[in-house]
Each structure stands twice: as structure tokens, then as C-alpha cells.
Amino acid sequence: MTTRTRTLARLTFANPASAIYLGLVGVAIAVATAVTLFAEDPGFVWVLPALCAFPLFMLVPLVHGDGQPATWIFIAELVVCVLVQSLVLGTIVEASRGRLRQRPRPAGPGPS
């Protein structure tokens, strides 16, 4: 595993904010799958996982145009959008931590 791959994996999965986000999306997908399998009429249960991936998932209809994609394509696109957003979230958190670590100390009298 190269350094770049490890960095991408750390930012996507090992970051606390990304892990919480991925956990919430996983729970939403698990609930939607259970409702789809065991309910007579699942209705709009897949809206919640789609809303978890909303900012990036909003671009998916531009790829398909008119018509409904196959279910496996929908789920694959949902997973890709969630992973990209998790990477962006991890990058933002790491950048903010880096800025906090690099903050200069205030100038003043030293310890006596």
C-alpha cells in the first residue's frame, strides 16, 4: 500500500468525523434495505440514504437524464457519492486540525 493510498484511506475511514458520517449512512442504508425486504409497500424509504449523500448525489440525475436507473446502479452511485463526501469531510477536518497545530504562540513574557 502506497503512502498516497494510506492517506486517502485514513482521510476517508479513520477520521472520527468521517467514521461517524459513514456509520450514520450505513444505518440509513440498513434500515432502507430492511424496510424494502420486509414491508409490503416500502414507499420512499430510500430518500433518507439519498439525503445523506445529497450535495454530491444531486448530480446523479445529470448522468442518467430521463428514466430510472437500475437498482444496483443507484446503490453504486450512492456508495461512491458517500465515499467522496467522507473523503472531503476528512480533508476538511485534517486541514482545520493542521491550522490549529500550526498556530503561533502568543509573544509575551516567558515563564519565571
KOLZAZA-602931 format. One record per residue (C-alpha): x, z, y; residue in three letters; residue number from 1. Coordinates in pm, 1 decimal, padded with zeros to 6 digits. Layout:
N
[[X,Z,Y],"ALA",NUM],
...
***
This chain:
112
[[00000.0,00000.0,00000.0],"MET",1],
[[00148.3,-00104.9,00330.5],"THR",2],
[[00161.7,00108.6,00640.4],"THR",3],
[[-00097.1,-00106.6,00815.8],"ARG",4],
[[-00339.6,-00075.4,00523.5],"THR",5],
[[-00290.2,00301.3,00513.4],"ARG",6],
[[-00353.5,00324.2,00885.9],"THR",7],
[[-00675.7,00122.5,00860.2],"LEU",8],
[[-00794.2,00332.3,00564.7],"ALA",9],
[[-00709.3,00656.2,00747.9],"ARG",10],
[[-00895.2,00546.9,01059.3],"LEU",11],
[[-01197.0,00426.7,00859.5],"THR",12],
[[-01235.5,00701.0,00597.5],"PHE",13],
[[-01009.0,01002.5,00656.6],"ALA",14],
[[-01105.5,01072.9,01015.4],"ASN",15],
[[-01358.9,01360.7,01041.9],"PRO",16],
[[-01589.3,01167.7,01276.4],"ALA",17],
[[-01578.9,00858.8,01054.6],"SER",18],
[[-01638.6,01067.7,00742.1],"ALA",19],
[[-01947.1,01228.7,00894.5],"ILE",20],
[[-02077.4,00889.3,01007.2],"TYR",21],
[[-02019.5,00734.7,00663.5],"LEU",22],
[[-02185.0,01034.1,00497.5],"GLY",23],
[[-02497.1,01001.5,00711.7],"LEU",24],
[[-02518.1,00629.0,00644.1],"VAL",25],
[[-02469.2,00692.9,00271.7],"GLY",26],
[[-02755.2,00941.2,00269.9],"VAL",27],
[[-02977.9,00694.7,00458.3],"ALA",28],
[[-02896.1,00419.1,00207.6],"ILE",29],
[[-02953.8,00653.0,-00088.4],"ALA",30],
[[-03294.4,00759.9,00046.2],"VAL",31],
[[-03392.3,00399.3,00117.5],"ALA",32],
[[-03285.8,00294.0,-00232.4],"THR",33],
[[-03479.2,00579.8,-00394.9],"ALA",34],
[[-03792.1,00503.2,-00196.1],"VAL",35],
[[-03761.6,00133.4,-00281.0],"THR",36],
[[-03724.1,00204.9,-00652.7],"LEU",37],
[[-03990.2,00473.6,-00692.3],"PHE",38],
[[-04257.6,00403.9,-00431.2],"ALA",39],
[[-04536.1,00152.2,-00470.2],"GLU",40],
[[-04502.5,00033.8,-00112.2],"ASP",41],
[[-04164.9,00118.6,00043.3],"PRO",42],
[[-04266.4,-00023.5,00381.0],"GLY",43],
[[-03997.4,-00021.4,00646.5],"PHE",44],
[[-03766.5,00227.6,00478.6],"VAL",45],
[[-03458.0,00006.5,00526.4],"TRP",46],
[[-03493.4,00029.7,00903.2],"VAL",47],
[[-03308.2,00364.4,00912.7],"LEU",48],
[[-02986.7,00236.2,00747.5],"PRO",49],
[[-03004.5,-00071.2,00969.8],"ALA",50],
[[-03038.7,00150.2,01276.3],"LEU",51],
[[-02729.6,00344.6,01169.0],"CYS",52],
[[-02536.8,00017.5,01194.4],"ALA",53],
[[-02733.3,-00110.0,01491.3],"PHE",54],
[[-02486.6,-00215.9,01759.6],"PRO",55],
[[-02299.4,-00449.7,01525.6],"LEU",56],
[[-02589.3,-00518.5,01289.2],"PHE",57],
[[-02780.6,-00672.3,01578.4],"MET",58],
[[-02552.9,-00980.0,01548.0],"LEU",59],
[[-02652.1,-01047.6,01185.2],"VAL",60],
[[-02968.3,-01248.1,01267.8],"PRO",61],
[[-02749.7,-01486.3,01466.1],"LEU",62],
[[-02571.8,-01575.7,01140.9],"VAL",63],
[[-02889.3,-01641.5,00941.7],"HIS",64],
[[-03110.6,-01793.6,01206.8],"GLY",65],
[[-03467.3,-01818.0,01081.6],"ASP",66],
[[-03560.6,-01682.7,00742.9],"GLY",67],
[[-03499.7,-01376.4,00531.2],"GLN",68],
[[-03159.1,-01344.6,00361.5],"PRO",69],
[[-03127.8,-01234.0,00000.1],"ALA",70],
[[-03125.3,-00858.8,-00055.6],"THR",71],
[[-02763.6,-00848.7,-00171.9],"TRP",72],
[[-02653.2,-01036.7,00140.4],"ILE",73],
[[-02847.2,-00791.5,00359.0],"PHE",74],
[[-02683.3,-00491.2,00191.1],"ILE",75],
[[-02335.7,-00650.4,00201.4],"ALA",76],
[[-02373.5,-00720.3,00572.6],"GLU",77],
[[-02495.6,-00365.9,00629.1],"LEU",78],
[[-02190.9,-00223.3,00449.2],"VAL",79],
[[-01948.3,-00446.4,00641.0],"VAL",80],
[[-02106.8,-00350.1,00974.7],"CYS",81],
[[-02090.4,00021.0,00889.5],"VAL",82],
[[-01724.6,-00000.9,00784.9],"LEU",83],
[[-01627.9,-00188.0,01101.5],"VAL",84],
[[-01810.4,00068.7,01315.2],"GLN",85],
[[-01642.7,00350.6,01124.0],"SER",86],
[[-01304.7,00191.5,01197.6],"LEU",87],
[[-01390.5,00163.6,01567.0],"VAL",88],
[[-01510.6,00525.4,01572.9],"LEU",89],
[[-01188.9,00641.8,01405.9],"GLY",90],
[[-00981.4,00441.5,01652.8],"THR",91],
[[-01163.8,00595.8,01948.7],"ILE",92],
[[-01116.0,00947.5,01811.7],"VAL",93],
[[-00745.7,00889.4,01742.7],"GLU",94],
[[-00694.5,00740.6,02088.4],"ALA",95],
[[-00860.4,01040.1,02252.2],"SER",96],
[[-00650.3,01279.8,02045.0],"ARG",97],
[[-00336.6,01088.3,02139.1],"GLY",98],
[[-00418.3,01117.9,02506.9],"ARG",99],
[[-00470.8,01490.4,02468.3],"LEU",100],
[[-00138.0,01528.9,02286.5],"ARG",101],
[[00049.6,01330.1,02549.0],"GLN",102],
[[-00091.6,01520.8,02846.3],"ARG",103],
[[00196.4,01651.7,03056.3],"PRO",104],
[[00225.6,02023.3,03104.1],"ARG",105],
[[00147.4,02152.2,03449.0],"PRO",106],
[[00450.5,02226.4,03658.9],"ALA",107],
[[00485.1,02587.6,03755.2],"GLY",108],
[[00695.1,02892.8,03713.9],"PRO",109],
[[00837.2,02934.9,03366.9],"GLY",110],
[[00792.5,03244.0,03156.7],"PRO",111],
[[00974.6,03550.7,03281.5],"SER",112],
***
